[in-house]
Amino acid sequence: MNCSEYLVDFLINHGVTDIFGYSGGYITPFIDALYKRKDEINVHICYNEQGCSFAACGYARVSNKPGVYFTTSGPGAVNALGGLADAWFDGIPLIGICGNIPTTEQKGYSGVRQYGFQEMDIVSLTRSITKSSITPSEAESFPETVSRLYNIATLGRKGGVVIDFPFNLQKTDINCG
């Protein structure tokens, strides 16, 4: 299975039955993985990314499960900041999955404003309103990263986490044992 399929499987195995999202080019492998499991998880497409994050917050409040939303890269991920702030202030378990450009196109520390299309450092932007925000870079450590972020969101004082999910990693195969 690839990392997107792993993430969907993980969410289903942890009782997530609904996910809220707004599609875009850099989250399509994850959306494909959701479609393969459409009989096990309900995908609610919202009119915008802000609606996704707030809908996921509402779902978490009512269901006592973590709310999960997905967006595409750059401005799409930024549009969901309102829901992350709500989760931060109100202690709502929230998992944001934000597509991103491939790791090969990311600027890193080059001093360039932007290298890839709609590249944005969502990890830095969300640092003050999440319990954790991570850009995983290796498929081998992806399962551990997902498990750690899930626990961070749902244990202790609950709150939001963000998986800044590079496009190439979404499609990378992993060995799950």
N, C-alpha and C positions, 0 to 999 in steps of 0.2 A: 504494500500500500504506500501511497505517497503521504507527505506531511498534511495535506488538506484532508485526505481521507482519515488519517489518524486523528486529527483534531475533531472531526465530526463524530467519529466512533467514540472518542473520549467523552465528548459532551453527552451523547446518548447514554453511554454507560454510567454517567453520573446524574442521570435523571432529568436532563434538559429535554423538554418536549417541544419548546417553541423558541424561535430565534427571529430577530427583527433585522431587516437590512435594506440597503439601497445599493444597487449594483453599479459597477464601473469596471473598466478594463483590467485593473490590477488586482481584482479580487475574484476573477472568473474561475480559476481552478478550485477555489474553495466553494463557490456556488455550484460548480459541477459535482463536487463531492457531496454537497447537501442534496442535490437532485437524486443522486444514486440511493439515498436513504430517505426519500420523501415519504415513505410509509411509516417512518419512525420518528421524524421530527418535522414540525410544522414551520414553514418559512413564511413570514409575514413581510411583504415588501411595502415599505413606507414611501410617502411622497418626498421625503428628504432625510438627510442623515441625522439632523437634530431630532426629528420624530422617531427615528430608530432608537436612539439612545434613551430618550424619555419613555418610549414604549417598553423597552427592556427594563427600565427602572420600575415602571408600573407592574410589569409581569413579576418581577422579583418581590415586590411588596405584597402582592396578592397570593403568589404561589409558594412563598418561602423557599424558592430555588434561586440560584443566581440568574440574573437577566443577562442575555447575550445578544450583542448586535454586531453587524459587520458593515463596513464601508470600503470604498476604494481609497486610493492614495491622496496625499496632498490636501487640497481644499475639502475634499470629501471627509477625510478624517477630522479636520479642524471643525467642520460643521457639527460634529457630535460632542464637542466639548461641554455643552450645557448639561447633557445627561451625566457626563463624568463628574462635573462639579456637584450635581444633585446627589449622586452616589457618595461622593466624598463627604459632603456636609451631613447627609442623613444616614450614613452607615449602611448603604444598600450594596449587596454583592452584585457587581456588574463586571462583565467581561467584554471588552471591546476588541474586535478583530479587524484590524485596518490593513488592507492590502497596501503594498508598497512596490516601488520599482525594483527590478532585479539588483542584487548586491553588486553585480558587475558595473552597474550604472550609477551607484551612489557616490556622492562627492567625497565622503569621509571628511578628512581634515585638510583638504586641498586649498582652502581659502576661497574657493569659488562659491558663489551664492547658490547655484543650482547646476547640476550636471544632467540628471535624468528628468524626463517629462513629469511635471507636477511634483518634483521631489520636495519633501518637507520633513524636517526633523520632528516628528510627532512625539518622540520620546521626551525630548527637551520641553516641548510645549505642554505636555501632560504631567510632567514631574510634580508640580505643586498641587494637583487635584486628583492624583491616583496613589494607591498604595504601592504600585509598581508598574513600570512601563518598560518593555524590553523589545529589542529587535533581535530575534534569534538568527544566527548566521550559519549554523551547522545542523544538518539533518540528524546526525548521531545523538546530539544532546536535546533535540526537539521534544521528545516525550517527557523528559525530566523537566524541561522549561514549562511545558503546558501544565504538568501536575503541580509544580511549585506555584505558578500564577493562580491556578484554581484555588489552592489552599490559602494563598495570601488574600484572595478576594472573599473567601467564605469563612475563614477562621478568625477568632478574636473580634475586634471591631471591624465589621465588614466594610467594604469599599470597592472602588473600581480598579481594574487593572487593564492594561492595553498590551495586546500582542501586535506589534508592528511587523506584519507578515510579508517578507519579500516575495515577489512574484516567482522567482526561480526556486525558492525554498518550498513554496506551495506545491510545486510539481515534482519535487525531488523524492525518490523512493527511499523508504527506510525499512530496516529489518526490525520487526516488533517481537522477536523472540521465536 
